[in-house]
Amino acid sequence: MKLAGKYKTDYIPEIFPNQKLMQSLAQQTNNLEFREALLNFQYPFTIDDLKNSGYSPEIVNEILKITK
């Protein structure tokens, strides 16, 4: 069985967000899509994962700003 996405053995994250910050921001926002994105991307991820996630370009850009 082949593993996909974050579960592939050759998966190398590019961004390592501050999990406590992401959770704190998720609790403060009223935007449900933004809250979901913050919680989904509180763990190490690649830029391609974020861009291919289906979130709006505005939310993708905000996540990138927060995590860089």
PQR file with spaces between the fields and no chain letter, atoms N, CA, C, O and H, PARSE charges and radii, in Angstrom:
ATOM       1  N    MET     1       0.842   -1.173    0.000 -0.4000 1.5000
ATOM       2  CA   MET     1       0.000    0.000    0.000 -0.0000 2.0000
ATOM       3  C    MET     1       0.890    1.239    0.000  0.5500 1.7000
ATOM       4  O    MET     1       1.833    1.337    0.785 -0.5500 1.4000
ATOM       5  N    LYS     2       0.582    2.179   -0.883 -0.4000 1.5000
ATOM       6  CA   LYS     2       1.331    3.427   -0.944 -0.0000 2.0000
ATOM       7  C    LYS     2       0.704    4.444   -0.012  0.5500 1.7000
ATOM       8  O    LYS     2      -0.519    4.579    0.038 -0.5500 1.4000
ATOM       9  H    LYS     2      -0.185    2.099   -1.520  0.4000 1.0000
ATOM      10  N    LEU     3       1.534    5.155    0.723 -0.4000 1.5000
ATOM      11  CA   LEU     3       1.026    6.194    1.613 -0.0000 2.0000
ATOM      12  C    LEU     3       0.964    7.508    0.854  0.5500 1.7000
ATOM      13  O    LEU     3       1.791    7.763   -0.020 -0.5500 1.4000
ATOM      14  H    LEU     3       2.527    5.045    0.683  0.4000 1.0000
ATOM      15  N    ALA     4      -0.005    8.333    1.182 -0.4000 1.5000
ATOM      16  CA   ALA     4      -0.199    9.595    0.466 -0.0000 2.0000
ATOM      17  C    ALA     4      -0.014   10.785    1.382  0.5500 1.7000
ATOM      18  O    ALA     4      -0.129   10.674    2.603 -0.5500 1.4000
ATOM      19  H    ALA     4      -0.677    8.125    1.892  0.4000 1.0000
ATOM      20  N    GLY     5       0.276   11.934    0.771 -0.4000 1.5000
ATOM      21  CA   GLY     5       0.348   13.200    1.495 -0.0000 2.0000
ATOM      22  C    GLY     5       1.314   13.182    2.645  0.5500 1.7000
ATOM      23  O    GLY     5       2.458   12.751    2.502 -0.5500 1.4000
ATOM      24  H    GLY     5       0.369   12.024   -0.220  0.4000 1.0000
ATOM      25  N    LYS     6       0.858   13.648    3.789 -0.4000 1.5000
ATOM      26  CA   LYS     6       1.703   13.780    4.972 -0.0000 2.0000
ATOM      27  C    LYS     6       2.200   12.437    5.493  0.5500 1.7000
ATOM      28  O    LYS     6       3.119   12.392    6.311 -0.5500 1.4000
ATOM      29  H    LYS     6      -0.072   13.997    3.906  0.4000 1.0000
ATOM      30  N    TYR     7       1.602   11.347    5.028 -0.4000 1.5000
ATOM      31  CA   TYR     7       1.957   10.034    5.544 -0.0000 2.0000
ATOM      32  C    TYR     7       3.002    9.331    4.685  0.5500 1.7000
ATOM      33  O    TYR     7       3.443    8.232    5.023 -0.5500 1.4000
ATOM      34  H    TYR     7       0.855   11.384    4.363  0.4000 1.0000
ATOM      35  N    LYS     8       3.401    9.955    3.576 -0.4000 1.5000
ATOM      36  CA   LYS     8       4.458    9.374    2.756 -0.0000 2.0000
ATOM      37  C    LYS     8       5.760    9.430    3.540  0.5500 1.7000
ATOM      38  O    LYS     8       6.007   10.374    4.290 -0.5500 1.4000
ATOM      39  H    LYS     8       3.043   10.847    3.302  0.4000 1.0000
ATOM      40  N    THR     9       6.570    8.431    3.364 -0.4000 1.5000
ATOM      41  CA   THR     9       7.829    8.381    4.102 -0.0000 2.0000
ATOM      42  C    THR     9       8.824    9.417    3.600  0.5500 1.7000
ATOM      43  O    THR     9       9.753    9.781    4.320 -0.5500 1.4000
ATOM      44  H    THR     9       6.369    7.664    2.754  0.4000 1.0000
ATOM      45  N    ASP    10       8.639    9.899    2.365 -0.4000 1.5000
ATOM      46  CA   ASP    10       9.551   10.903    1.824 -0.0000 2.0000
ATOM      47  C    ASP    10       8.988   12.313    1.936  0.5500 1.7000
ATOM      48  O    ASP    10       9.473   13.229    1.273 -0.5500 1.4000
ATOM      49  H    ASP    10       7.884    9.603    1.780  0.4000 1.0000
ATOM      50  N    TYR    11       7.975   12.494    2.763 -0.4000 1.5000
ATOM      51  CA   TYR    11       7.347   13.801    2.949 -0.0000 2.0000
ATOM      52  C    TYR    11       8.287   14.712    3.734  0.5500 1.7000
ATOM      53  O    TYR    11       8.688   14.380    4.849 -0.5500 1.4000
ATOM      54  H    TYR    11       7.580   11.750    3.302  0.4000 1.0000
ATOM      55  N    ILE    12       8.638   15.852    3.158 -0.4000 1.5000
ATOM      56  CA   ILE    12       9.549   16.793    3.811 -0.0000 2.0000
ATOM      57  C    ILE    12       8.852   18.141    3.950  0.5500 1.7000
ATOM      58  O    ILE    12       8.732   18.865    2.962 -0.5500 1.4000
ATOM      59  H    ILE    12       8.312   16.122    2.252  0.4000 1.0000
ATOM      60  N    PRO    13       8.395   18.496    5.136 -0.5600 1.5000
ATOM      61  CA   PRO    13       7.719   19.778    5.337  0.2800 2.0000
ATOM      62  C    PRO    13       8.664   20.952    5.086  0.5500 1.7000
ATOM      63  O    PRO    13       9.873   20.858    5.297 -0.5500 1.4000
ATOM      64  N    GLU    14       8.078   22.060    4.628 -0.4000 1.5000
ATOM      65  CA   GLU    14       8.846   23.277    4.375 -0.0000 2.0000
ATOM      66  C    GLU    14       8.580   24.337    5.438  0.5500 1.7000
ATOM      67  O    GLU    14       9.419   25.201    5.694 -0.5500 1.4000
ATOM      68  H    GLU    14       7.096   22.137    4.456  0.4000 1.0000
ATOM      69  N    ILE    15       7.404   24.262    6.053 -0.4000 1.5000
ATOM      70  CA   ILE    15       6.992   25.284    7.011 -0.0000 2.0000
ATOM      71  C    ILE    15       6.627   24.599    8.326  0.5500 1.7000
ATOM      72  O    ILE    15       5.888   23.615    8.350 -0.5500 1.4000
ATOM      73  H    ILE    15       6.722   23.560    5.845  0.4000 1.0000
ATOM      74  N    PHE    16       7.162   25.142    9.413 -0.4000 1.5000
ATOM      75  CA   PHE    16       6.920   24.589   10.754 -0.0000 2.0000
ATOM      76  C    PHE    16       6.254   25.656   11.614  0.5500 1.7000
ATOM      77  O    PHE    16       6.938   26.414   12.302 -0.5500 1.4000
ATOM      78  H    PHE    16       7.762   25.941    9.393  0.4000 1.0000
ATOM      79  N    PRO    17       4.917   25.722   11.580 -0.5600 1.5000
ATOM      80  CA   PRO    17       4.207   26.781   12.307  0.2800 2.0000
ATOM      81  C    PRO    17       4.270   26.607   13.820  0.5500 1.7000
ATOM      82  O    PRO    17       4.531   25.521   14.337 -0.5500 1.4000
ATOM      83  N    ASN    18       4.022   27.716   14.505 -0.4000 1.5000
ATOM      84  CA   ASN    18       3.915   27.723   15.954 -0.0000 2.0000
ATOM      85  C    ASN    18       2.499   27.250   16.292  0.5500 1.7000
ATOM      86  O    ASN    18       1.530   27.983   16.096 -0.5500 1.4000
ATOM      87  H    ASN    18       3.810   28.598   14.085  0.4000 1.0000
ATOM      88  N    GLN    19       2.388   26.035   16.796 -0.4000 1.5000
ATOM      89  CA   GLN    19       1.083   25.431   17.030 -0.0000 2.0000
ATOM      90  C    GLN    19       0.244   26.236   18.023  0.5500 1.7000
ATOM      91  O    GLN    19      -0.957   26.410   17.812 -0.5500 1.4000
ATOM      92  H    GLN    19       3.175   25.440   16.955  0.4000 1.0000
ATOM      93  N    LYS    20       0.848   26.721   19.083 -0.4000 1.5000
ATOM      94  CA   LYS    20       0.090   27.496   20.073 -0.0000 2.0000
ATOM      95  C    LYS    20      -0.452   28.779   19.465  0.5500 1.7000
ATOM      96  O    LYS    20      -1.581   29.172   19.759 -0.5500 1.4000
ATOM      97  H    LYS    20       1.823   26.579   19.254  0.4000 1.0000
ATOM      98  N    LEU    21       0.338   29.439   18.620 -0.4000 1.5000
ATOM      99  CA   LEU    21      -0.108   30.662   17.951 -0.0000 2.0000
ATOM     100  C    LEU    21      -1.284   30.365   17.028  0.5500 1.7000
ATOM     101  O    LEU    21      -2.279   31.089   17.027 -0.5500 1.4000
ATOM     102  H    LEU    21       1.255   29.119   18.382  0.4000 1.0000
ATOM     103  N    MET    22      -1.166   29.302   16.248 -0.4000 1.5000
ATOM     104  CA   MET    22      -2.237   28.955   15.306 -0.0000 2.0000
ATOM     105  C    MET    22      -3.535   28.645   16.054  0.5500 1.7000
ATOM     106  O    MET    22      -4.611   29.057   15.620 -0.5500 1.4000
ATOM     107  H    MET    22      -0.358   28.714   16.249  0.4000 1.0000
ATOM     108  N    GLN    23      -3.443   27.922   17.173 -0.4000 1.5000
ATOM     109  CA   GLN    23      -4.644   27.609   17.954 -0.0000 2.0000
ATOM     110  C    GLN    23      -5.242   28.866   18.575  0.5500 1.7000
ATOM     111  O    GLN    23      -6.462   29.023   18.621 -0.5500 1.4000
ATOM     112  H    GLN    23      -2.569   27.587   17.525  0.4000 1.0000
ATOM     113  N    SER    24      -4.394   29.743   19.044 -0.4000 1.5000
ATOM     114  CA   SER    24      -4.857   30.994   19.639 -0.0000 2.0000
ATOM     115  C    SER    24      -5.577   31.857   18.608  0.5500 1.7000
ATOM     116  O    SER    24      -6.642   32.406   18.889 -0.5500 1.4000
ATOM     117  H    SER    24      -3.403   29.616   19.007  0.4000 1.0000
ATOM     118  N    LEU    25      -5.002   31.974   17.427 -0.4000 1.5000
ATOM     119  CA   LEU    25      -5.629   32.760   16.366 -0.0000 2.0000
ATOM     120  C    LEU    25      -6.945   32.136   15.925  0.5500 1.7000
ATOM     121  O    LEU    25      -7.897   32.854   15.619 -0.5500 1.4000
ATOM     122  H    LEU    25      -4.137   31.528   17.199  0.4000 1.0000
ATOM     123  N    ALA    26      -7.009   30.813   15.890 -0.4000 1.5000
ATOM     124  CA   ALA    26      -8.244   30.120   15.504 -0.0000 2.0000
ATOM     125  C    ALA    26      -9.366   30.422   16.497  0.5500 1.7000
ATOM     126  O    ALA    26     -10.525   30.558   16.106 -0.5500 1.4000
ATOM     127  H    ALA    26      -6.236   30.230   16.139  0.4000 1.0000
ATOM     128  N    GLN    27      -9.021   30.526   17.766 -0.4000 1.5000
ATOM     129  CA   GLN    27     -10.035   30.828   18.782 -0.0000 2.0000
ATOM     130  C    GLN    27     -10.518   32.267   18.693  0.5500 1.7000
ATOM     131  O    GLN    27     -11.633   32.572   19.115 -0.5500 1.4000
ATOM     132  H    GLN    27      -8.079   30.415   18.083  0.4000 1.0000
ATOM     133  N    GLN    28      -9.694   33.156   18.148 -0.4000 1.5000
ATOM     134  CA   GLN    28     -10.032   34.574   18.101 -0.0000 2.0000
ATOM     135  C    GLN    28     -10.839   34.981   16.876  0.5500 1.7000
ATOM     136  O    GLN    28     -11.515   36.010   16.899 -0.5500 1.4000
ATOM     137  H    GLN    28      -8.788   32.908   17.805  0.4000 1.0000
ATOM     138  N    THR    29     -10.780   34.190   15.802 -0.4000 1.5000
ATOM     139  CA   THR    29     -11.443   34.598   14.564 -0.0000 2.0000
ATOM     140  C    THR    29     -12.894   34.135   14.514  0.5500 1.7000
ATOM     141  O    THR    29     -13.263   33.109   15.086 -0.5500 1.4000
ATOM     142  H    THR    29     -10.231   33.355   15.782  0.4000 1.0000
ATOM     143  N    ASN    30     -13.699   34.918   13.816 -0.4000 1.5000
ATOM     144  CA   ASN    30     -15.100   34.552   13.607 -0.0000 2.0000
ATOM     145  C    ASN    30     -15.305   33.929   12.236  0.5500 1.7000
ATOM     146  O    ASN    30     -16.388   33.424   11.940 -0.5500 1.4000
ATOM     147  H    ASN    30     -13.399   35.751   13.352  0.4000 1.0000
ATOM     148  N    ASN    31     -14.277   33.960   11.397 -0.4000 1.5000
ATOM     149  CA   ASN    31     -14.344   33.394   10.055 -0.0000 2.0000
ATOM     150  C    ASN    31     -14.121   31.885   10.157  0.5500 1.7000
ATOM     151  O    ASN    31     -13.022   31.430   10.475 -0.5500 1.4000
ATOM     152  H    ASN    31     -13.397   34.370   11.637  0.4000 1.0000
ATOM     153  N    LEU    32     -15.177   31.117    9.882 -0.4000 1.5000
ATOM     154  CA   LEU    32     -15.100   29.660   10.060 -0.0000 2.0000
ATOM     155  C    LEU    32     -14.096   29.012    9.110  0.5500 1.7000
ATOM     156  O    LEU    32     -13.401   28.073    9.498 -0.5500 1.4000
ATOM     157  H    LEU    32     -16.069   31.487    9.624  0.4000 1.0000
ATOM     158  N    GLU    33     -14.011   29.498    7.875 -0.4000 1.5000
ATOM     159  CA   GLU    33     -13.055   28.924    6.923 -0.0000 2.0000
ATOM     160  C    GLU    33     -11.622   29.204    7.366  0.5500 1.7000
ATOM     161  O    GLU    33     -10.754   28.337    7.265 -0.5500 1.4000
ATOM     162  H    GLU    33     -14.576   30.260    7.560  0.4000 1.0000
ATOM     163  N    PHE    34     -11.379   30.419    7.858 -0.4000 1.5000
ATOM     164  CA   PHE    34     -10.049   30.782    8.328 -0.0000 2.0000
ATOM     165  C    PHE    34      -9.682   29.969    9.569  0.5500 1.7000
ATOM     166  O    PHE    34      -8.544   29.521    9.711 -0.5500 1.4000
ATOM     167  H    PHE    34     -12.084   31.124    7.941  0.4000 1.0000
ATOM     168  N    ARG    35     -10.652   29.783   10.464 -0.4000 1.5000
ATOM     169  CA   ARG    35     -10.426   28.978   11.669 -0.0000 2.0000
ATOM     170  C    ARG    35     -10.039   27.552   11.296  0.5500 1.7000
ATOM     171  O    ARG    35      -9.098   26.987   11.854 -0.5500 1.4000
ATOM     172  H    ARG    35     -11.576   30.147   10.349  0.4000 1.0000
ATOM     173  N    GLU    36     -10.772   26.977   10.351 -0.4000 1.5000
ATOM     174  CA   GLU    36     -10.481   25.619    9.911 -0.0000 2.0000
ATOM     175  C    GLU    36      -9.077   25.527    9.304  0.5500 1.7000
ATOM     176  O    GLU    36      -8.337   24.581    9.572 -0.5500 1.4000
ATOM     177  H    GLU    36     -11.537   27.435    9.898  0.4000 1.0000
ATOM     178  N    ALA    37      -8.723   26.512    8.491 -0.4000 1.5000
ATOM     179  CA   ALA    37      -7.394   26.522    7.862 -0.0000 2.0000
ATOM     180  C    ALA    37      -6.295   26.642    8.910  0.5500 1.7000
ATOM     181  O    ALA    37      -5.274   25.960    8.820 -0.5500 1.4000
ATOM     182  H    ALA    37      -9.324   27.281    8.273  0.4000 1.0000
ATOM     183  N    LEU    38      -6.497   27.499    9.896 -0.4000 1.5000
ATOM     184  CA   LEU    38      -5.500   27.655   10.959 -0.0000 2.0000
ATOM     185  C    LEU    38      -5.273   26.340   11.700  0.5500 1.7000
ATOM     186  O    LEU    38      -4.137   25.987   12.014 -0.5500 1.4000
ATOM     187  H    LEU    38      -7.326   28.052    9.969  0.4000 1.0000
ATOM     188  N    LEU    39      -6.346   25.628   11.974 -0.4000 1.5000
ATOM     189  CA   LEU    39      -6.223   24.367   12.698 -0.0000 2.0000
ATOM     190  C    LEU    39      -5.654   23.259   11.811  0.5500 1.7000
ATOM     191  O    LEU    39      -4.896   22.411   12.283 -0.5500 1.4000
ATOM     192  H    LEU    39      -7.269   25.915   11.719  0.4000 1.0000
ATOM     193  N    ASN    40      -6.017   23.264   10.534 -0.4000 1.5000
ATOM     194  CA   ASN    40      -5.487   22.252    9.617 -0.0000 2.0000
ATOM     195  C    ASN    40      -4.007   22.437    9.344  0.5500 1.7000
ATOM     196  O    ASN    40      -3.294   21.463    9.101 -0.5500 1.4000
ATOM     197  H    ASN    40      -6.633   23.952   10.150  0.4000 1.0000
ATOM     198  N    PHE    41      -3.539   23.674    9.381 -0.4000 1.5000
ATOM     199  CA   PHE    41      -2.145   23.946    9.054 -0.0000 2.0000
ATOM     200  C    PHE    41      -1.331   24.378   10.278  0.5500 1.7000
ATOM     201  O    PHE    41      -0.415   25.192   10.166 -0.5500 1.4000
ATOM     202  H    PHE    41      -4.119   24.465    9.578  0.4000 1.0000
ATOM     203  N    GLN    42      -1.672   23.828   11.439 -0.4000 1.5000
ATOM     204  CA   GLN    42      -0.895   24.099   12.647 -0.0000 2.0000
ATOM     205  C    GLN    42       0.277   23.135   12.778  0.5500 1.7000
ATOM     206  O    GLN    42       1.115   23.285   13.667 -0.5500 1.4000
ATOM     207  H    GLN    42      -2.416   23.166   11.530  0.4000 1.0000
ATOM     208  N    TYR    43       0.333   22.161   11.902 -0.4000 1.5000
ATOM     209  CA   TYR    43       1.412   21.170   11.900 -0.0000 2.0000
ATOM     210  C    TYR    43       2.316   21.424   10.691  0.5500 1.7000
ATOM     211  O    TYR    43       1.897   22.104    9.754 -0.5500 1.4000
ATOM     212  H    TYR    43      -0.348   22.039   11.180  0.4000 1.0000
ATOM     213  N    PRO    44       3.528   20.904   10.689 -0.5600 1.5000
ATOM     214  CA   PRO    44       4.434   21.122    9.545  0.2800 2.0000
ATOM     215  C    PRO    44       3.769   20.739    8.220  0.5500 1.7000
ATOM     216  O    PRO    44       3.093   19.715    8.120 -0.5500 1.4000
ATOM     217  N    PHE    45       3.976   21.582    7.211 -0.4000 1.5000
ATOM     218  CA   PHE    45       3.369   21.354    5.905 -0.0000 2.0000
ATOM     219  C    PHE    45       4.243   21.933    4.806  0.5500 1.7000
ATOM     220  O    PHE    45       5.202   22.657    5.073 -0.5500 1.4000
ATOM     221  H    PHE    45       4.525   22.413    7.293  0.4000 1.0000
ATOM     222  N    THR    46       3.898   21.605    3.563 -0.4000 1.5000
ATOM     223  CA   THR    46       4.598   22.192    2.422 -0.0000 2.0000
ATOM     224  C    THR    46       3.717   23.286    1.824  0.5500 1.7000
ATOM     225  O    THR    46       2.503   23.302    2.027 -0.5500 1.4000
ATOM     226  H    THR    46       3.119   21.017    3.346  0.4000 1.0000
ATOM     227  N    ILE    47       4.330   24.179    1.102 -0.4000 1.5000
ATOM     228  CA   ILE    47       3.581   25.260    0.461 -0.0000 2.0000
ATOM     229  C    ILE    47       2.586   24.681   -0.536  0.5500 1.7000
ATOM     230  O    ILE    47       1.474   25.193   -0.671 -0.5500 1.4000
ATOM     231  H    ILE    47       5.316   24.166    0.937  0.4000 1.0000
ATOM     232  N    ASP    48       2.974   23.621   -1.234 -0.4000 1.5000
ATOM     233  CA   ASP    48       2.058   22.992   -2.188 -0.0000 2.0000
ATOM     234  C    ASP    48       0.820   22.432   -1.487  0.5500 1.7000
ATOM     235  O    ASP    48      -0.284   22.517   -2.026 -0.5500 1.4000
ATOM     236  H    ASP    48       3.877   23.205   -1.124  0.4000 1.0000
ATOM     237  N    ASP    49       0.993   21.855   -0.283 -0.4000 1.5000
ATOM     238  CA   ASP    49      -0.162   21.364    0.480 -0.0000 2.0000
ATOM     239  C    ASP    49      -1.153   22.499    0.719  0.5500 1.7000
ATOM     240  O    ASP    49      -2.359   22.331    0.539 -0.5500 1.4000
ATOM     241  H    ASP    49       1.889   21.786    0.155  0.4000 1.0000
ATOM     242  N    LEU    50      -0.639   23.643    1.120 -0.4000 1.5000
ATOM     243  CA   LEU    50      -1.496   24.787    1.414 -0.0000 2.0000
ATOM     244  C    LEU    50      -2.161   25.305    0.154  0.5500 1.7000
ATOM     245  O    LEU    50      -3.367   25.549    0.147 -0.5500 1.4000
ATOM     246  H    LEU    50       0.341   23.780    1.266  0.4000 1.0000
ATOM     247  N    LYS    51      -1.396   25.477   -0.906 -0.4000 1.5000
ATOM     248  CA   LYS    51      -1.950   26.019   -2.150 -0.0000 2.0000
ATOM     249  C    LYS    51      -2.967   25.081   -2.784  0.5500 1.7000
ATOM     250  O    LYS    51      -3.889   25.537   -3.460 -0.5500 1.4000
ATOM     251  H    LYS    51      -0.416   25.279   -0.900  0.4000 1.0000
ATOM     252  N    ASN    52      -2.812   23.782   -2.577 -0.4000 1.5000
ATOM     253  CA   ASN    52      -3.732   22.807   -3.164 -0.0000 2.0000
ATOM     254  C    ASN    52      -4.851   22.400   -2.203  0.5500 1.7000
ATOM     255  O    ASN    52      -5.581   21.447   -2.474 -0.5500 1.4000
ATOM     256  H    ASN    52      -2.062   23.412   -2.028  0.4000 1.0000
ATOM     257  N    SER    53      -4.989   23.107   -1.096 -0.4000 1.5000
ATOM     258  CA   SER    53      -5.953   22.741   -0.061 -0.0000 2.0000
ATOM     259  C    SER    53      -7.390   23.123   -0.401  0.5500 1.7000
ATOM     260  O    SER    53      -8.326   22.590    0.195 -0.5500 1.4000
ATOM     261  H    SER    53      -4.396   23.881   -0.876  0.4000 1.0000
ATOM     262  N    GLY    54      -7.577   24.036   -1.346 -0.4000 1.5000
ATOM     263  CA   GLY    54      -8.928   24.455   -1.695 -0.0000 2.0000
ATOM     264  C    GLY    54      -9.389   25.694   -0.956  0.5500 1.7000
ATOM     265  O    GLY    54     -10.497   26.175   -1.194 -0.5500 1.4000
ATOM     266  H    GLY    54      -6.817   24.469   -1.831  0.4000 1.0000
ATOM     267  N    TYR    55      -8.568   26.219   -0.067 -0.4000 1.5000
ATOM     268  CA   TYR    55      -8.926   27.457    0.624 -0.0000 2.0000
ATOM     269  C    TYR    55      -8.766   28.635   -0.322  0.5500 1.7000
ATOM     270  O    TYR    55      -7.994   28.566   -1.278 -0.5500 1.4000
ATOM     271  H    TYR    55      -7.668   25.828    0.127  0.4000 1.0000
ATOM     272  N    SER    56      -9.486   29.706   -0.061 -0.4000 1.5000
ATOM     273  CA   SER    56      -9.425   30.894   -0.920 -0.0000 2.0000
ATOM     274  C    SER    56      -8.012   31.472   -0.911  0.5500 1.7000
ATOM     275  O    SER    56      -7.271   31.283    0.054 -0.5500 1.4000
ATOM     276  H    SER    56     -10.113   29.762    0.717  0.4000 1.0000
ATOM     277  N    PRO    57      -7.636   32.172   -1.976 -0.5600 1.5000
ATOM     278  CA   PRO    57      -6.291   32.773   -2.044  0.2800 2.0000
ATOM     279  C    PRO    57      -5.997   33.714   -0.872  0.5500 1.7000
ATOM     280  O    PRO    57      -4.855   33.808   -0.424 -0.5500 1.4000
ATOM     281  N    GLU    58      -7.016   34.404   -0.380 -0.4000 1.5000
ATOM     282  CA   GLU    58      -6.825   35.309    0.756 -0.0000 2.0000
ATOM     283  C    GLU    58      -6.413   34.535    2.003  0.5500 1.7000
ATOM     284  O    GLU    58      -5.516   34.957    2.733 -0.5500 1.4000
ATOM     285  H    GLU    58      -7.944   34.328   -0.744  0.4000 1.0000
ATOM     286  N    ILE    59      -7.063   33.414    2.242 -0.4000 1.5000
ATOM     287  CA   ILE    59      -6.748   32.603    3.419 -0.0000 2.0000
ATOM     288  C    ILE    59      -5.376   31.965    3.263  0.5500 1.7000
ATOM     289  O    ILE    59      -4.611   31.907    4.226 -0.5500 1.4000
ATOM     290  H    ILE    59      -7.792   33.071    1.648  0.4000 1.0000
ATOM     291  N    VAL    60      -5.055   31.492    2.081 -0.4000 1.5000
ATOM     292  CA   VAL    60      -3.728   30.918    1.828 -0.0000 2.0000
ATOM     293  C    VAL    60      -2.653   31.957    2.129  0.5500 1.7000
ATOM     294  O    VAL    60      -1.655   31.653    2.782 -0.5500 1.4000
ATOM     295  H    VAL    60      -5.676   31.539    1.298  0.4000 1.0000
ATOM     296  N    ASN    61      -2.857   33.181    1.651 -0.4000 1.5000
ATOM     297  CA   ASN    61      -1.883   34.249    1.890 -0.0000 2.0000
ATOM     298  C    ASN    61      -1.763   34.589    3.371  0.5500 1.7000
ATOM     299  O    ASN    61      -0.661   34.839    3.859 -0.5500 1.4000
ATOM     300  H    ASN    61      -3.668   33.428    1.120  0.4000 1.0000
ATOM     301  N    GLU    62      -2.875   34.602    4.086 -0.4000 1.5000
ATOM     302  CA   GLU    62      -2.840   34.891    5.529 -0.0000 2.0000
ATOM     303  C    GLU    62      -2.081   33.802    6.290  0.5500 1.7000
ATOM     304  O    GLU    62      -1.283   34.103    7.177 -0.5500 1.4000
ATOM     305  H    GLU    62      -3.770   34.399    3.689  0.4000 1.0000
ATOM     306  N    ILE    63      -2.329   32.553    5.947 -0.4000 1.5000
ATOM     307  CA   ILE    63      -1.608   31.454    6.600 -0.0000 2.0000
ATOM     308  C    ILE    63      -0.120   31.583    6.335  0.5500 1.7000
ATOM     309  O    ILE    63       0.689   31.402    7.245 -0.5500 1.4000
ATOM     310  H    ILE    63      -2.977   32.308    5.226  0.4000 1.0000
ATOM     311  N    LEU    64       0.252   31.895    5.095 -0.4000 1.5000
ATOM     312  CA   LEU    64       1.667   32.067    4.765 -0.0000 2.0000
ATOM     313  C    LEU    64       2.295   33.210    5.555  0.5500 1.7000
ATOM     314  O    LEU    64       3.424   33.095    6.032 -0.5500 1.4000
ATOM     315  H    LEU    64      -0.406   32.042    4.356  0.4000 1.0000
ATOM     316  N    LYS    65       1.555   34.322    5.693 -0.4000 1.5000
ATOM     317  CA   LYS    65       2.070   35.469    6.472 -0.0000 2.0000
ATOM     318  C    LYS    65       2.305   35.089    7.931  0.5500 1.7000
ATOM     319  O    LYS    65       3.318   35.465    8.522 -0.5500 1.4000
ATOM     320  H    LYS    65       0.638   34.415    5.305  0.4000 1.0000
ATOM     321  N    ILE    66       1.382   34.356    8.496 -0.4000 1.5000
ATOM     322  CA   ILE    66       1.460   33.979    9.908 -0.0000 2.0000
ATOM     323  C    ILE    66       2.616   33.009   10.163  0.5500 1.7000
ATOM     324  O    ILE    66       3.273   33.072   11.202 -0.5500 1.4000
ATOM     325  H    ILE    66       0.559   34.050    8.016  0.4000 1.0000
ATOM     326  N    THR    67       2.852   32.121    9.213 -0.4000 1.5000
ATOM     327  CA   THR    67       3.825   31.055    9.450 -0.0000 2.0000
ATOM     328  C    THR    67       5.244   31.392    9.013  0.5500 1.7000
ATOM     329  O    THR    67       6.162   30.606    9.244 -0.5500 1.4000
ATOM     330  H    THR    67       2.318   32.069    8.369  0.4000 1.0000
ATOM     331  N    LYS    68       5.434   32.530    8.395 -0.4000 1.5000
ATOM     332  CA   LYS    68       6.801   32.873    7.950 -0.0000 2.0000
ATOM     333  C    LYS    68       7.465   33.806    8.903  0.5500 1.7000
ATOM     334  O    LYS    68       8.612   34.197    8.686 -0.5500 1.4000
ATOM     335  H    LYS    68       4.688   33.169    8.208  0.4000 1.0000
